[in-house]
Amino acid sequence: MNKMNNANIHPVILCGGSGTRLWPVSRAAFPKQFVKLHGDGSLFQQASSRLSGEGFYDPLIVTSVPFRFTAQEQLNDIGIQHSGIMLEPEGRNTAPAVLAASLLAAQRDPNAVLLIASSDHVVSDPAAFRDAVKAALPSALSGNIVTFGIRPDRPETGYGYLELEEKDVEVCAPLKRFVEKPDLADAEAMLAAGTYLWNAGIFLFRADTILEAFQKYEPNMVTHAEAAIRNSKQDLGFLRLDPEAWSRLNSISIDYAIMEKADNLSVMPYNGHWSDLGSWSAVADQSAEAADENGNVVSNSAIAIDCHNSLLRTEDEGPRLIGIGLEDMVAVATGDAVLLAHKDQSQRVREAVDLLKKEGAKEATEFSRDFRPWGWFESLAMGARFQVKRIVVKPGGILSLQSHKFRAEHWIVVEGTAKVTIGDDVKLVSENQSVYVPLGAIHRLENPGDVPMVLIEVQTGSYLGEDDIIRHEDVYART
């Protein structure tokens, strides 16, 4: 924990999102911020590292209940401490999240200066970004709300813009106006003008400054956010905001709620590379340094034959992907879905996800691999009265003490050692050994070892849904 210019910089990392724009690798069940898309670690891990160290207090994470263990585990994996993980009962856009984080920070430190950042952005030069934050700090300390603008290098239609009074500004300057996402002609004109920056959605301000703005422009939101914090509950180190109070908050972005109304905004230009990876075309551009001689970005399990300027990506568990004669294409494959699109159309992936949702296809939002706090499982085969799963339990992982009304289970350990509880019987089951769990029996599975434990589970019964679980005890407080 350090100080920058004698101010307390409290990073707030917003870790929500629906995960649709980079489908099929990113989905609602495991959105893009937790995926390794570029560089070392996930986007969330990169953001957490970027906003840690000298000049920053431990970050406050704002996420939702399904991702609480994922966020915690990914931080642990890279040795990043946090000042708390705040859980939104439901997504209400960015304004409620920023407000709740500001209220909590002000309670902890009346002099807090907050840096609000998304968890899914790419910043190629973290040191240069931290320098920009340092340069913007005096403006924030003086009572301004500082927003960060990215120097555009192309006529981008996927971003909002910030207009300045003068061109080529290098220091904090007053904001003239916000500009919504433009069409191509307007984007080209703004690029030529030199007085416009991309709106990165990153903000720096004193906690009391933003709270005064909320009191002025959205006073009802303050009342409900205060109640959500006042009635919150601690759960295994997570702060669960009160659902009833939270549901009364307007679902609105911080731009619409505050930024477009406030008269004390300044803009800090950032000249380094930045991207929100809002499309597969953006992912390809971000990975350009890894492109082959024909401009193709190709993953290890893919092959490009006579292709040009294309992205071919297949995940570890996905199929082999072969592209022949592709030009300016995106081809992305996972174990259960394949996306093919022209780069110019990659912004339309949401349309595909919406169509899948209308059809009731689980691939729209879920993966075949289901992540849990203790590890993960995936279905390998399913019939009318049976299902075969692969279950991986991380070292120290403990499944809930549970029972089922409609199914029995056969477990075969193929890697590691399992600690199995069935009724009053507790025993160790090693590789190539199996155990039978009768219908209705109270049972538990644990991994007492130092390496992942893998087993094959065969379920048999009249109903095999995941909701046929009665939890009697659970170390992750899911009962």
CORTADA-V82811 format. One record per pair of residues at least 4 apart in sequence whose C-alpha atoms are under 8 Angstrom apart, sorted by the first residue. I is the first residue (numbers start at 1). J is the second residue. D is the distance in whole Angstrom. If there is no record, write none. Layout:
((I	J	D) (I	J	D))
This chain:
((1	53	7) (1	54	7) (1	55	8) (1	56	6) (1	57	5) (1	58	7) (2	8	8) (2	53	7) (2	54	5) (2	55	5) (2	56	6) (2	57	6) (3	7	6) (3	8	6) (3	9	7) (3	54	7) (3	55	5) (3	56	6) (3	57	8) (4	8	7) (4	9	7) (4	54	7) (4	55	4) (4	56	7) (4	134	7) (5	134	8) (7	111	8) (7	112	8) (7	113	7) (8	55	8) (8	56	7) (8	57	7) (8	111	7) (8	112	6) (8	113	6) (9	55	7) (9	56	5) (9	57	6) (9	112	7) (9	113	5) (9	114	6) (9	115	7) (10	56	6) (10	57	5) (10	58	7) (10	59	6) (10	60	7) (10	105	8) (10	112	7) (10	113	6) (10	114	5) (10	115	6) (11	51	6) (11	56	7) (11	57	7) (11	58	7) (11	59	5) (11	60	6) (11	114	6) (11	115	5) (11	116	6) (11	117	7) (12	59	6) (12	60	5) (12	61	6) (12	62	7) (12	101	7) (12	114	7) (12	115	6) (12	116	5) (12	117	6) (13	47	8) (13	48	8) (13	59	7) (13	60	6) (13	61	5) (13	62	6) (13	116	6) (13	117	5) (13	118	6) (13	119	6) (14	61	6) (14	62	5) (14	63	7) (14	94	8) (14	97	8) (14	116	7) (14	117	6) (14	118	5) (14	119	6) (15	33	7) (15	44	8) (15	61	7) (15	62	6) (15	63	5) (15	64	8) (15	118	7) (15	119	5) (15	120	8) (16	62	7) (16	63	5) (16	64	7) (16	91	7) (17	28	8) (17	31	7) (18	27	7) (18	28	5) (18	31	6) (19	23	7) (19	26	5) (19	27	4) (19	28	5) (19	29	8) (19	30	7) (19	31	4) (19	32	6) (20	24	8) (20	26	6) (20	27	6) (20	28	7) (20	31	8) (20	349	7) (20	350	6) (20	353	7) (21	26	8) (21	278	6) (21	279	6) (21	280	8) (21	347	7) (21	348	8) (21	349	6) (21	350	6) (22	26	5) (22	27	8) (22	32	7) (22	278	7) (22	279	6) (22	280	6) (22	349	7) (23	27	6) (23	339	8) (23	349	7) (23	350	8) (23	353	7) (24	332	7) (24	333	7) (24	334	7) (24	337	6) (24	338	7) (24	339	7) (24	363	8) (24	364	8) (25	32	7) (25	35	8) (25	315	8) (25	332	8) (25	333	8) (25	334	7) (26	30	6) (26	31	5) (26	32	5) (26	35	7) (27	31	5) (27	32	7) (27	364	7) (27	365	5) (27	366	6) (27	367	8) (28	365	5) (28	366	7) (29	66	8) (29	365	6) (29	366	5) (29	367	7) (30	34	7) (30	35	8) (30	67	8) (30	366	8) (31	35	7) (32	36	8) (32	37	8) (32	43	7) (32	120	7) (33	42	6) (33	43	5) (33	44	5) (33	119	6) (33	120	5) (34	42	5) (34	43	6) (34	44	6) (34	45	8) (34	70	8) (34	71	8) (35	41	8) (35	42	5) (35	43	7) (36	40	7) (36	41	5) (36	42	4) (36	43	6) (37	42	7) (37	43	7) (37	283	8) (38	42	8) (38	43	8) (38	283	8) (38	286	8) (38	287	7) (40	46	7) (41	45	6) (41	46	6) (42	46	6) (43	47	6) (43	119	6) (43	120	5) (43	121	7) (43	122	7) (44	48	6) (44	71	8) (44	119	5) (44	120	6) (45	49	6) (45	74	7) (45	75	7) (45	78	7) (46	50	6) (46	122	8) (47	51	6) (47	118	8) (47	119	6) (47	120	7) (47	121	7) (47	122	8) (48	52	6) (48	59	7) (48	75	8) (48	80	7) (48	119	8) (49	53	8) (49	80	7) (50	126	6) (50	127	8) (50	130	8) (51	56	7) (51	59	7) (51	130	8) (52	56	6) (52	57	7) (52	58	6) (52	59	7) (52	80	8) (53	57	8) (57	83	8) (58	80	8) (58	81	6) (58	82	5) (58	83	5) (59	81	8) (59	82	5) (59	83	6) (59	84	7) (60	82	6) (60	83	5) (60	84	5) (60	85	6) (60	86	7) (60	101	8) (61	82	7) (61	83	8) (61	84	6) (61	85	5) (61	86	6) (62	85	6) (62	86	5) (62	87	6) (62	88	7) (62	97	7) (62	101	8) (63	67	7) (63	68	7) (63	85	7) (63	86	6) (63	87	5) (63	88	6) (64	68	6) (64	86	8) (64	87	5) (64	88	5) (64	89	6) (64	90	7) (64	91	7) (65	87	6) (65	88	7) (65	89	7) (67	71	6) (68	72	6) (68	85	7) (68	87	7) (68	238	8) (69	73	6) (69	372	8) (69	373	6) (70	74	6) (70	373	7) (71	75	6) (72	76	6) (72	85	8) (73	77	6) (74	78	7) (75	79	6) (75	80	5) (75	81	7) (76	80	6) (76	81	7) (84	237	7) (84	238	7) (84	239	7) (85	237	8) (85	238	5) (85	239	6) (86	238	6) (86	239	5) (86	240	6) (86	241	7) (87	238	7) (87	239	6) (87	240	5) (87	241	6) (88	97	8) (88	240	7) (88	241	6) (88	246	8) (89	240	7) (89	241	6) (89	242	7) (89	243	5) (89	246	7) (90	243	8) (90	246	8) (90	247	8) (91	251	8) (92	96	6) (92	97	8) (92	249	7) (92	250	7) (92	251	4) (92	252	7) (93	97	7) (93	251	5) (93	252	5) (93	253	5) (93	254	8) (94	98	6) (94	252	7) (94	253	5) (94	254	5) (95	99	6) (95	251	8) (95	252	6) (95	253	5) (95	254	4) (95	255	8) (95	257	7) (96	100	6) (96	221	7) (96	225	7) (96	249	7) (96	250	7) (96	251	7) (96	252	8) (96	254	8) (97	101	6) (98	102	6) (98	116	7) (98	254	7) (99	103	6) (99	210	8) (99	211	7) (99	214	8) (99	222	7) (99	225	7) (100	104	6) (100	225	6) (100	226	7) (100	229	7) (101	105	6) (102	106	6) (102	114	7) (102	207	5) (102	210	8) (102	211	7) (103	107	6) (103	207	7) (103	211	7) (103	226	7) (104	108	6) (104	229	8) (105	109	6) (105	110	8) (105	112	6) (105	114	8) (105	207	7) (106	110	5) (106	111	7) (106	112	6) (106	207	6) (106	208	7) (110	207	8) (110	208	8) (111	206	7) (111	207	7) (111	208	8) (112	206	6) (112	207	6) (113	140	8) (113	141	8) (113	204	7) (113	205	6) (113	206	4) (113	207	6) (114	203	8) (114	204	6) (114	205	6) (114	206	6) (114	207	6) (115	202	7) (115	203	6) (115	204	5) (115	205	7) (116	202	6) (116	203	5) (116	204	6) (117	201	7) (117	202	5) (117	203	7) (118	201	8) (118	202	7) (120	276	6) (120	277	8) (121	274	7) (121	275	6) (121	276	4) (121	277	7) (122	274	6) (122	275	5) (122	276	6) (122	277	7) (123	129	8) (123	272	8) (123	273	6) (123	274	5) (123	275	7) (124	272	7) (124	273	6) (124	274	7) (125	129	6) (125	272	7) (125	273	7) (126	130	6) (127	131	6) (128	132	6) (128	272	7) (129	133	6) (129	270	7) (129	272	7) (130	134	6) (131	135	6) (132	136	6) (132	268	7) (132	269	8) (132	270	7) (133	137	6) (133	204	8) (135	171	7) (135	172	8) (136	140	7) (136	146	7) (136	171	8) (136	172	6) (136	204	8) (136	268	6) (137	141	6) (137	204	8) (138	142	6) (139	143	7) (139	144	6) (139	145	8) (139	146	7) (139	172	7) (139	266	8) (140	144	5) (140	145	6) (140	146	6) (140	204	6) (140	205	5) (140	206	6) (141	205	7) (141	206	6) (143	205	7) (143	206	7) (143	209	6) (143	264	8) (144	205	7) (144	209	7) (144	264	5) (144	265	6) (144	266	6) (145	203	7) (145	204	6) (145	205	5) (145	206	8) (145	209	7) (145	210	7) (145	264	6) (145	265	5) (145	266	6) (146	172	8) (146	203	6) (146	204	5) (146	205	6) (146	265	6) (146	266	5) (146	267	6) (146	268	7) (147	199	8) (147	200	8) (147	201	7) (147	202	6) (147	203	5) (147	204	6) (147	265	7) (147	266	6) (147	267	5) (147	268	6) (148	199	7) (148	200	6) (148	201	7) (148	202	6) (148	203	6) (148	267	6) (148	268	5) (148	269	6) (148	270	7) (149	162	7) (149	197	5) (149	198	5) (149	199	5) (149	200	6) (149	267	6) (149	268	6) (149	269	5) (149	270	6) (150	197	5) (150	198	5) (150	199	7) (150	200	7) (150	269	6) (150	270	5) (150	271	6) (150	272	8) (150	273	8) (150	274	7) (151	196	8) (151	197	5) (151	198	7) (151	269	7) (151	270	6) (151	271	5) (151	272	8) (152	156	8) (152	191	7) (152	196	8) (152	197	6) (152	198	6) (153	191	8) (154	188	8) (154	191	7) (155	184	7) (155	187	5) (155	188	5) (155	190	8) (155	191	6) (156	184	7) (156	187	6) (157	181	6) (157	182	5) (157	183	6) (157	184	6) (157	187	6) (158	181	6) (158	182	8) (158	278	8) (159	180	8) (159	181	5) (159	182	8) (159	198	6) (159	199	7) (160	178	7) (160	179	6) (160	180	5) (160	181	4) (160	182	7) (160	198	6) (160	199	5) (161	178	6) (161	179	5) (161	180	6) (161	181	7) (161	196	6) (161	197	5) (161	198	4) (161	199	5) (162	175	7) (162	176	8) (162	177	6) (162	178	5) (162	179	6) (162	196	5) (162	197	5) (162	198	6) (162	199	6) (163	175	6) (163	176	5) (163	177	5) (163	178	6) (163	179	7) (163	195	6) (163	196	5) (163	197	7) (164	173	7) (164	174	7) (164	175	5) (164	176	5) (164	177	7) (164	195	5) (164	196	6) (165	174	8) (165	175	7) (165	176	6) (165	195	7) (166	195	6) (167	193	8) (167	194	5) (167	195	4) (167	196	8) (168	194	7) (168	195	7) (169	173	7) (169	269	7) (170	268	8) (170	269	6) (171	268	6) (171	269	7) (172	266	6) (172	267	5) (172	268	4) (172	269	7) (173	266	5) (173	267	5) (173	268	7) (174	264	8) (174	265	6) (174	266	4) (174	267	6) (175	265	6) (175	266	5) (175	267	6) (177	260	8) (178	260	7) (182	186	6) (182	187	6) (183	187	6) (184	188	6) (185	189	6) (186	190	6) (187	191	6) (188	192	6) (189	193	6) (190	194	7) (190	195	7) (190	196	6) (191	195	8) (191	196	7) (197	269	7) (205	209	7) (205	210	7) (206	210	7) (207	211	6) (208	212	6) (209	213	6) (210	214	6) (211	215	6) (212	216	6) (213	217	6) (213	218	8) (213	258	7) (213	262	7) (214	218	5) (214	219	6) (214	221	7) (214	222	7) (214	258	7) (215	219	4) (215	222	7) (217	257	7) (217	258	7) (217	261	8) (218	222	7) (218	257	7) (218	258	8) (219	223	7) (220	224	6) (220	249	8) (221	225	6) (221	248	8) (221	249	5) (221	250	7) (222	226	6) (223	227	6) (224	228	6) (224	245	5) (224	246	7) (224	248	6) (224	249	6) (225	229	6) (225	245	7) (225	246	7) (225	249	7) (226	230	6) (227	231	6) (227	242	7) (227	245	6) (228	232	6) (228	241	5) (228	242	4) (228	243	7) (228	244	8) (228	245	5) (228	246	6) (229	241	6) (229	242	7) (231	241	7) (231	242	5) (232	239	7) (232	240	5) (232	241	4) (232	242	5) (233	239	6) (233	240	5) (233	241	7) (233	242	7) (234	238	6) (234	239	5) (234	240	6) (235	239	6) (235	240	7) (235	477	8) (236	476	7) (236	477	8) (241	246	7) (242	246	6) (243	247	6) (244	248	7) (245	249	7) (252	256	7) (252	257	6) (253	257	6) (254	258	6) (254	259	6) (255	259	5) (255	260	6) (256	260	6) (256	261	8) (257	261	7) (258	262	6) (259	265	7) (275	282	8) (275	286	8) (277	282	5) (277	283	6) (278	282	6) (278	283	8) (278	347	8) (279	283	7) (279	346	6) (279	347	6) (280	284	6) (280	330	7) (280	343	7) (280	346	6) (280	347	8) (281	285	6) (281	330	7) (281	343	5) (281	344	8) (281	346	6) (282	286	6) (283	287	6) (284	288	6) (284	297	6) (284	310	8) (284	311	6) (287	291	7) (287	297	7) (288	295	7) (288	297	7) (290	297	6) (291	295	5) (291	296	5) (291	297	5) (291	298	7) (292	296	5) (292	297	7) (292	298	8) (294	307	7) (294	308	5) (294	309	6) (295	308	6) (295	309	4) (295	310	7) (296	304	8) (296	307	7) (296	308	6) (296	309	5) (296	310	5) (296	311	6) (296	312	8) (297	309	8) (297	310	6) (297	311	5) (297	312	6) (297	313	8) (298	302	6) (298	303	7) (298	304	7) (298	311	6) (298	312	5) (298	313	6) (299	303	8) (299	312	6) (299	313	5) (299	314	6) (300	314	8) (301	313	8) (301	314	6) (301	315	8) (301	316	8) (301	319	8) (301	320	6) (301	321	7) (302	312	6) (302	313	6) (302	314	6) (302	320	6) (302	321	5) (302	322	6) (302	323	8) (303	312	8) (303	321	6) (303	322	5) (303	323	6) (304	312	7) (304	322	6) (304	323	5) (304	324	6) (305	322	8) (305	323	6) (305	324	5) (305	325	6) (306	324	6) (306	325	5) (306	326	7) (307	323	7) (307	324	6) (307	325	5) (307	326	5) (307	327	6) (308	325	8) (308	326	6) (308	327	5) (308	328	6) (309	327	6) (309	328	5) (309	329	7) (310	326	7) (310	327	6) (310	328	5) (310	329	5) (310	330	6) (310	331	8) (310	343	8) (311	328	8) (311	329	6) (311	330	5) (311	331	6) (311	332	8) (312	321	7) (312	323	7) (312	330	6) (312	331	5) (312	332	6) (313	321	7) (313	331	6) (313	332	5) (313	333	6) (314	318	6) (314	319	7) (314	320	7) (314	321	6) (314	332	6) (314	333	5) (314	334	6) (315	319	8) (315	333	7) (315	334	5) (315	335	8) (316	334	8) (317	334	7) (317	335	6) (318	333	6) (318	334	4) (318	335	4) (318	336	8) (319	333	7) (319	334	7) (319	335	6) (321	333	7) (328	342	6) (328	343	6) (329	340	7) (329	341	6) (329	342	4) (329	343	5) (330	339	7) (330	340	6) (330	341	5) (330	342	6) (330	343	6) (330	346	8) (331	338	7) (331	339	6) (331	340	5) (331	341	7) (332	338	6) (332	339	5) (332	340	7) (333	337	6) (333	338	4) (333	339	6) (334	338	6) (335	368	8) (336	363	7) (336	367	8) (336	368	7) (337	363	7) (341	345	6) (341	346	6) (342	346	6) (345	349	8) (348	352	7) (349	353	7) (350	354	6) (351	355	6) (352	356	6) (353	357	6) (353	364	5) (353	365	8) (354	358	6) (354	364	8) (355	359	6) (356	360	6) (356	361	5) (356	362	8) (356	363	7) (356	364	5) (357	361	6) (357	362	8) (357	364	6) (357	365	8) (362	366	6) (362	367	8) (363	367	6) (363	368	8) (366	370	8) (368	378	6) (368	379	7) (369	376	7) (369	377	6) (369	378	4) (369	379	7) (370	376	5) (370	377	5) (370	378	6) (371	375	6) (371	376	4) (371	377	7) (372	376	5) (373	397	8) (373	476	7) (374	393	6) (374	394	6) (374	396	8) (374	397	4) (374	398	6) (374	399	6) (375	391	8) (375	392	6) (375	393	5) (375	394	5) (375	397	7) (376	391	6) (376	392	5) (376	393	7) (377	389	7) (377	390	6) (377	391	4) (377	392	6) (378	389	6) (378	390	5) (378	391	7) (379	387	7) (379	388	6) (379	389	4) (379	390	7) (380	387	8) (380	388	5) (380	389	5) (380	390	7) (381	387	6) (381	388	5) (381	389	7) (382	386	6) (382	387	4) (382	388	6) (383	387	6) (385	460	6) (385	461	5) (385	462	6) (385	463	7) (385	464	8) (386	458	7) (386	459	5) (386	460	4) (386	461	6) (386	464	7) (387	458	6) (387	459	5) (387	460	7) (387	464	7) (388	456	7) (388	457	6) (388	458	5) (388	459	6) (389	456	6) (389	457	5) (389	458	7) (390	454	7) (390	455	6) (390	456	5) (390	457	6) (391	454	6) (391	455	5) (391	456	6) (391	457	7) (392	452	7) (392	453	6) (392	454	5) (392	455	7) (393	397	6) (393	398	8) (393	446	7) (393	447	6) (393	452	6) (393	453	5) (393	454	7) (394	447	7) (394	451	7) (394	452	5) (394	453	6) (395	447	6) (395	448	6) (395	449	6) (395	450	5) (395	451	5) (395	452	5) (395	453	7) (396	446	7) (396	447	5) (396	448	5) (396	449	7) (396	450	7) (397	446	6) (397	447	6) (397	448	8) (398	444	8) (398	445	6) (398	446	4) (398	447	7) (398	475	7) (399	444	6) (399	445	5) (399	446	6) (399	474	7) (400	444	6) (400	445	8) (400	471	6) (400	472	7) (400	473	6) (400	474	4) (400	475	7) (401	442	7) (401	443	6) (401	444	5) (401	445	8) (401	471	6) (401	472	5) (401	473	5) (401	474	6) (402	442	5) (402	443	5) (402	444	6) (402	469	6) (402	470	5) (402	471	4) (402	472	6) (402	473	7) (403	439	8) (403	440	5) (403	441	6) (403	442	5) (403	443	6) (403	469	6) (403	470	5) (403	471	7) (403	472	8) (404	408	7) (404	439	6) (404	440	5) (404	441	7) (404	442	8) (404	468	6) (404	469	5) (404	470	6) (405	439	7) (405	440	6) (405	468	7) (405	469	8) (406	439	7) (406	440	8) (406	461	6) (406	462	6) (406	463	6) (406	464	7) (406	468	7) (407	438	8) (407	439	5) (407	440	8) (407	459	6) (407	460	5) (407	461	4) (407	462	7) (407	463	7) (407	464	7) (408	436	8) (408	437	6) (408	438	5) (408	439	4) (408	440	8) (408	459	6) (408	460	5) (408	461	6) (409	436	6) (409	437	5) (409	438	7) (409	439	8) (409	457	7) (409	458	6) (409	459	5) (409	460	6) (410	434	7) (410	435	6) (410	436	5) (410	437	6) (410	457	6) (410	458	5) (410	459	7) (411	434	5) (411	435	5) (411	436	6) (411	437	8) (411	455	6) (411	456	6) (411	457	5) (411	458	7) (412	431	8) (412	432	7) (412	433	6) (412	434	4) (412	435	7) (412	455	5) (412	456	5) (412	457	6) (413	417	7) (413	418	7) (413	429	7) (413	430	6) (413	431	5) (413	432	6) (413	433	6) (413	434	6) (413	453	8) (413	454	6) (413	455	4) (413	456	6) (414	430	8) (414	431	5) (414	432	6) (414	433	8) (414	453	8) (414	454	6) (414	455	5) (414	456	7) (415	430	8) (415	431	5) (415	452	8) (415	453	5) (415	454	5) (415	455	7) (416	430	6) (416	431	6) (416	449	7) (416	451	7) (416	452	7) (416	453	5) (416	454	7) (417	428	7) (417	429	6) (417	430	5) (417	431	6) (417	447	7) (417	448	7) (417	449	7) (417	453	6) (418	428	6) (418	429	5) (418	430	6) (418	445	7) (418	446	6) (418	447	5) (418	448	7) (418	453	7) (419	426	7) (419	427	6) (419	428	5) (419	429	6) (419	445	6) (419	446	5) (419	447	6) (419	448	7) (420	426	6) (420	427	5) (420	428	6) (420	429	7) (420	443	7) (420	444	6) (420	445	5) (420	446	6) (421	425	6) (421	426	4) (421	427	7) (421	442	8) (421	443	5) (421	444	5) (421	445	7) (422	426	7) (422	437	7) (422	441	7) (422	442	6) (422	443	4) (422	444	7) (423	441	6) (423	442	5) (423	443	6) (429	433	6) (429	434	7) (429	435	8) (437	441	7) (437	443	7) (447	452	7) (447	453	6) (449	453	8) (459	464	7) (460	464	8) (463	468	8) (464	468	7) (471	478	8) (471	479	6) (472	479	7) (473	479	6) (474	478	6) (474	479	6))
